[in-house]
Amino acid sequence: MSELHTSPAKRQRTEDASTTRSDVWYKDGSVVLQAQKTQFRVHLSVLCQHSSVFGEMQSLPQPPDQPCVDGCPIIELPDDAADVEHLLRVLYNMKIMFQPVLPFAVVAAVIRVGRKYDFRDLLDLAVERVTFENPTTLDEFDAQRPTRIEPYPGIAFDILALARENHILSALPVAYYRAAVNGLNALLDGLLRKDGTLAVPAPVDLHRCLRGRESLINLQMQAGYTWGWLQPQEWHDIEPCCHAPQLCASGRAEQLRDYLETTELRALSTVTPGSPAFLCGRCRPYSDEMLDVGRRNTWDELPEHFGLPYWDELTNDL
């Protein structure tokens, strides 16, 4: 209830020169929401139907000197006006939330405002998009699924911040990984969004990305992990069955040198460049099996590399 308050001014008023009337303005609306300098005329009954916070507020007695606009009481919200507008547009047109792809701004607004005022149904739909992009199983991570949030340069940093700030904990391991994959330059300098603004990771996210990135790059070449199968000692059992020992050994050695020299994060990558060319038909299935085992081992440990609890402890706090 502390988030909702009415102005103490004792007067009937309309919009002053400093306020702007939003297009979300229903002539038969019963209440005016004001966020920053923008006002929205909506129906209190609609708000109460979807939000427990507004429902509780409706039951409280209203002061007789409450300021009004066109006879409607004003409720001032300490929220970003654009966020409030996005949520209200969705509230009055639920079909928006079922579009195949939504802009990040809409998803983020519904999560931030929806969580704060307990618009539970809308919140669940928006959170589902974030967790869809950042799943908790490797099979879902690997699945070729269409995105449900419009991509743009820097979106990985924005989704990471949104998930962390709103306690969507199950999404964090993959969100950190996707952010870290962007590389050092992007992490340190940011990425330019389409609108010309700069997407940069928050200090806490930058710290975790850098630590996790370094840890995973070191891990990915170790035996039992994603590219550890390139190590010579991993081939003792299979070498007697190899159809082209010299070709496969030299190919693995060349690939190993390339990977040891790289600064790229490939801990969950699936394809070895040139693998059909440098492995024989007998060795290729073995490498695929080892790659799968290594990726699953990496996945199981992924949260720890970013300083997070184990997978089964990452419960969303919504």
C-alpha positions as CSV (number, residue, x, y, z in Angstrom):
1,M,0.0,0.0,0.0
2,S,2.9,2.3,0.5
3,E,3.5,2.4,-3.2
4,L,0.1,4.0,-3.9
5,H,-0.6,7.4,-2.6
6,T,-2.7,10.4,-3.5
7,S,-1.5,14.0,-3.5
8,P,-2.3,15.9,-0.3
9,A,-3.3,19.0,-2.2
10,K,-6.8,20.0,-1.2
11,R,-8.3,21.0,-4.4
12,Q,-10.2,19.9,-7.5
13,R,-7.8,20.1,-10.4
14,T,-7.3,19.2,-14.0
15,E,-4.0,18.5,-15.7
16,D,-1.6,21.4,-15.2
17,A,1.0,22.6,-17.7
18,S,3.6,20.1,-16.4
19,T,1.5,16.9,-17.0
20,T,0.7,15.1,-20.1
21,R,-2.4,13.1,-20.9
22,S,-1.6,9.7,-22.3
23,D,-3.5,8.0,-25.1
24,V,-4.6,5.5,-22.5
25,W,-7.5,7.7,-21.5
26,Y,-11.0,6.2,-21.3
27,K,-13.7,8.8,-21.0
28,D,-15.7,6.5,-18.7
29,G,-12.7,5.7,-16.6
30,S,-13.1,6.1,-12.8
31,V,-9.5,6.8,-11.7
32,V,-6.5,8.7,-13.0
33,L,-3.1,7.1,-12.5
34,Q,-0.1,9.5,-12.7
35,A,3.4,8.3,-13.2
36,Q,6.1,10.9,-13.4
37,K,4.3,13.7,-15.4
38,T,2.0,11.4,-17.4
39,Q,-1.6,10.7,-16.5
40,F,-3.8,7.7,-17.5
41,R,-7.5,7.5,-17.1
42,V,-8.6,4.0,-16.5
43,H,-11.2,1.9,-14.7
44,L,-10.5,1.1,-11.0
45,S,-12.6,-2.0,-11.4
46,V,-10.3,-3.4,-14.1
47,L,-7.2,-2.7,-12.0
48,C,-8.8,-4.4,-9.0
49,Q,-9.8,-7.4,-11.1
50,H,-6.2,-8.1,-12.0
51,S,-4.1,-6.6,-9.1
52,S,-4.4,-7.5,-5.5
53,V,-2.7,-4.3,-4.5
54,F,-5.3,-2.1,-6.2
55,G,-8.0,-4.4,-4.8
56,E,-6.8,-3.7,-1.3
57,M,-6.5,0.0,-2.0
58,Q,-10.2,0.1,-3.1
59,S,-11.3,-1.1,0.3
60,L,-9.6,1.8,2.1
61,P,-11.6,5.0,2.8
62,Q,-10.6,7.9,0.5
63,P,-10.0,11.4,1.9
64,P,-12.8,13.9,1.1
65,D,-10.2,16.4,-0.2
66,Q,-8.5,14.0,-2.7
67,P,-7.5,15.8,-5.8
68,C,-9.3,14.9,-9.0
69,V,-9.1,15.2,-12.8
70,D,-12.5,15.5,-14.5
71,G,-14.1,14.1,-11.3
72,C,-11.7,11.1,-11.1
73,P,-9.4,10.7,-8.1
74,I,-5.7,10.8,-8.9
75,I,-3.4,8.0,-7.8
76,E,0.2,8.8,-8.1
77,L,2.6,6.0,-8.8
78,P,6.4,6.2,-8.3
79,D,7.1,4.3,-11.5
80,D,8.4,5.0,-14.9
81,A,5.6,6.4,-17.1
82,A,6.6,4.2,-20.1
83,D,6.4,1.1,-18.0
84,V,3.0,2.0,-16.7
85,E,1.7,2.7,-20.2
86,H,3.0,-0.6,-21.5
87,L,1.3,-2.5,-18.7
88,L,-2.0,-0.6,-19.2
89,R,-2.0,-1.2,-22.9
90,V,-1.5,-4.9,-22.3
91,L,-4.2,-5.0,-19.5
92,Y,-6.8,-3.6,-21.9
93,N,-5.7,-5.8,-24.8
94,M,-4.6,-9.2,-23.5
95,K,-4.0,-10.4,-27.1
96,I,-0.7,-8.5,-27.0
97,M,0.8,-11.0,-24.5
98,F,0.0,-13.9,-26.9
99,Q,1.9,-12.5,-29.9
100,P,4.7,-14.7,-31.0
101,V,7.4,-12.1,-30.3
102,L,7.3,-9.0,-28.1
103,P,9.6,-6.1,-27.7
104,F,11.8,-6.3,-24.6
105,A,10.4,-3.0,-23.3
106,V,6.9,-4.5,-23.1
107,V,8.1,-7.7,-21.4
108,A,10.3,-5.7,-18.9
109,A,7.5,-3.3,-18.1
110,V,5.0,-6.0,-17.4
111,I,7.5,-7.8,-15.1
112,R,8.5,-4.6,-13.2
113,V,5.1,-3.1,-12.7
114,G,3.3,-6.4,-12.7
115,R,5.4,-7.8,-9.9
116,K,5.2,-4.6,-7.9
117,Y,1.4,-4.4,-7.9
118,D,0.7,-8.1,-8.2
119,F,-0.8,-8.2,-11.7
120,R,-0.3,-11.9,-11.4
121,D,-1.6,-13.3,-14.7
122,L,0.3,-10.7,-16.8
123,L,3.4,-11.2,-14.7
124,D,3.4,-15.0,-15.2
125,L,3.1,-14.5,-19.0
126,A,6.0,-12.1,-19.2
127,V,8.2,-14.2,-16.9
128,E,7.5,-17.2,-19.1
129,R,9.1,-15.4,-22.0
130,V,12.3,-14.7,-20.0
131,T,12.6,-18.3,-18.8
132,F,11.8,-19.5,-22.3
133,E,14.9,-17.6,-23.5
134,N,16.9,-18.8,-20.5
135,P,15.9,-22.4,-19.8
136,T,17.0,-24.7,-17.0
137,T,17.7,-27.8,-19.0
138,L,20.4,-28.4,-21.7
139,D,17.9,-30.0,-24.0
140,E,15.8,-26.8,-24.0
141,F,18.9,-24.7,-24.4
142,D,19.9,-26.8,-27.5
143,A,16.4,-26.8,-29.1
144,Q,16.0,-24.7,-32.2
145,R,13.2,-22.6,-30.9
146,P,12.1,-19.2,-32.2
147,T,12.8,-16.3,-29.9
148,R,9.9,-14.8,-28.0
149,I,11.6,-11.5,-27.2
150,E,12.7,-9.3,-30.1
151,P,16.5,-9.5,-30.3
152,Y,18.9,-6.5,-30.6
153,P,22.5,-5.7,-29.8
154,G,22.9,-5.7,-26.0
155,I,19.7,-7.6,-25.2
156,A,21.6,-10.2,-23.3
157,F,22.8,-7.5,-20.8
158,D,19.2,-6.1,-20.5
159,I,17.6,-9.5,-19.9
160,L,20.2,-10.4,-17.3
161,A,19.6,-7.2,-15.3
162,L,15.8,-7.7,-15.6
163,A,16.0,-11.3,-14.3
164,R,18.4,-10.4,-11.5
165,E,16.5,-7.3,-10.3
166,N,13.1,-9.2,-10.3
167,H,14.4,-12.4,-8.7
168,I,13.8,-14.6,-11.8
169,L,16.5,-16.8,-10.4
170,S,16.0,-19.9,-12.6
171,A,17.0,-17.7,-15.7
172,L,20.2,-16.4,-14.3
173,P,22.7,-19.2,-15.2
174,V,21.9,-19.0,-18.9
175,A,21.4,-15.2,-18.8
176,Y,24.9,-14.8,-17.4
177,Y,26.3,-17.3,-19.9
178,R,24.7,-15.5,-22.9
179,A,26.0,-12.2,-21.6
180,A,29.5,-13.6,-21.1
181,V,29.6,-15.1,-24.6
182,N,29.6,-11.5,-26.0
183,G,33.3,-11.2,-25.2
184,L,35.5,-8.9,-23.3
185,N,35.1,-5.8,-25.5
186,A,31.3,-6.0,-25.3
187,L,31.4,-6.6,-21.5
188,L,33.7,-3.7,-20.8
189,D,32.6,-1.2,-23.4
190,G,28.9,-2.1,-23.9
191,L,26.9,-2.7,-27.0
192,L,25.0,0.0,-29.0
193,R,21.3,-0.7,-29.1
194,K,19.2,0.1,-32.2
195,D,18.0,3.3,-30.6
196,G,21.5,4.6,-30.1
197,T,21.7,4.0,-26.3
198,L,24.4,1.8,-24.8
199,A,23.7,-1.5,-23.2
200,V,26.2,-2.2,-20.5
201,P,26.2,-4.8,-17.7
202,A,25.7,-3.5,-14.2
203,P,28.8,-3.7,-12.0
204,V,27.5,-6.8,-10.2
205,D,26.8,-8.5,-13.5
206,L,30.1,-7.5,-15.0
207,H,32.0,-9.0,-12.1
208,R,30.1,-12.3,-12.3
209,C,30.4,-12.4,-16.1
210,L,34.2,-11.8,-16.1
211,R,34.7,-14.4,-13.3
212,G,32.5,-16.9,-14.9
213,R,33.9,-16.4,-18.4
214,E,37.4,-17.0,-17.2
215,S,36.5,-20.0,-15.2
216,L,34.5,-21.6,-18.1
217,I,37.2,-20.9,-20.7
218,N,39.7,-22.8,-18.4
219,L,37.2,-25.6,-17.8
220,Q,36.1,-26.2,-21.4
221,M,39.4,-27.8,-22.4
222,Q,39.7,-30.1,-19.4
223,A,39.0,-33.8,-19.6
224,G,35.4,-34.6,-19.0
225,Y,34.2,-31.2,-20.2
226,T,33.1,-29.8,-23.6
227,W,36.4,-29.9,-25.5
228,G,38.4,-32.1,-23.3
229,W,37.9,-35.0,-25.8
230,L,40.6,-33.3,-27.9
231,Q,43.2,-34.1,-25.3
232,P,45.5,-37.0,-26.4
233,Q,44.9,-39.0,-23.2
234,E,41.2,-39.2,-24.0
235,W,41.8,-41.4,-27.1
236,H,43.7,-44.4,-25.7
237,D,40.7,-46.7,-25.7
238,I,39.5,-45.7,-29.2
239,E,42.7,-45.4,-31.1
240,P,43.1,-49.1,-31.9
241,C,39.7,-48.9,-33.7
242,C,40.5,-45.7,-35.6
243,H,40.2,-46.0,-39.4
244,A,42.8,-43.2,-40.1
245,P,45.1,-42.8,-37.1
246,Q,47.4,-40.2,-38.6
247,L,44.6,-38.1,-40.1
248,C,42.6,-38.1,-36.8
249,A,45.5,-37.5,-34.5
250,S,46.9,-34.6,-36.5
251,G,43.4,-33.1,-36.9
252,R,42.7,-33.3,-33.2
253,A,46.1,-31.8,-32.4
254,E,45.5,-28.9,-34.7
255,Q,42.0,-28.3,-33.3
256,L,43.4,-28.5,-29.8
257,R,46.0,-25.9,-30.5
258,D,43.4,-23.6,-32.0
259,Y,41.1,-24.0,-28.9
260,L,43.9,-23.6,-26.4
261,E,44.9,-20.3,-28.0
262,T,41.3,-18.9,-28.2
263,T,39.8,-16.4,-25.8
264,E,36.3,-17.3,-26.9
265,L,33.8,-18.9,-24.5
266,R,32.7,-22.1,-26.1
267,A,31.8,-24.1,-23.0
268,L,28.3,-25.0,-24.4
269,S,29.1,-25.0,-28.1
270,T,28.0,-28.0,-30.1
271,V,29.9,-28.0,-33.4
272,T,33.6,-28.4,-33.9
273,P,34.6,-26.4,-37.0
274,G,35.9,-28.8,-39.7
275,S,35.0,-32.0,-37.7
276,P,33.8,-34.0,-40.7
277,A,37.1,-33.4,-42.4
278,F,39.5,-34.3,-39.6
279,L,37.9,-37.3,-38.0
280,C,37.2,-40.7,-39.5
281,G,33.8,-42.4,-39.5
282,R,34.8,-44.4,-36.4
283,C,36.2,-41.5,-34.4
284,R,33.4,-39.1,-35.1
285,P,30.7,-40.9,-33.2
286,Y,33.1,-41.2,-30.2
287,S,33.8,-37.4,-30.3
288,D,30.1,-36.7,-30.5
289,E,29.5,-38.8,-27.4
290,M,32.4,-37.2,-25.5
291,L,31.2,-33.8,-26.5
292,D,27.7,-34.5,-25.2
293,V,29.0,-35.8,-21.9
294,G,31.3,-32.8,-21.5
295,R,28.6,-30.3,-22.3
296,R,26.2,-32.0,-19.8
297,N,28.9,-31.9,-17.1
298,T,29.4,-28.2,-17.9
299,W,25.7,-27.5,-17.7
300,D,25.4,-29.2,-14.3
301,E,28.0,-26.9,-12.9
302,L,27.1,-23.7,-14.9
303,P,25.5,-21.8,-12.0
304,E,28.5,-22.2,-9.8
305,H,30.8,-20.5,-12.3
306,F,28.8,-17.4,-11.9
307,G,28.6,-17.5,-8.2
308,L,25.0,-18.8,-8.1
309,P,23.4,-21.6,-6.1
310,Y,22.9,-25.0,-7.6
311,W,20.2,-25.5,-10.2
312,D,17.7,-27.0,-7.8
313,E,18.0,-24.0,-5.5
314,L,17.3,-21.4,-8.1
315,T,13.6,-20.9,-7.3
316,N,11.9,-17.8,-8.7
317,D,10.8,-15.3,-6.0
318,L,7.9,-13.6,-7.6
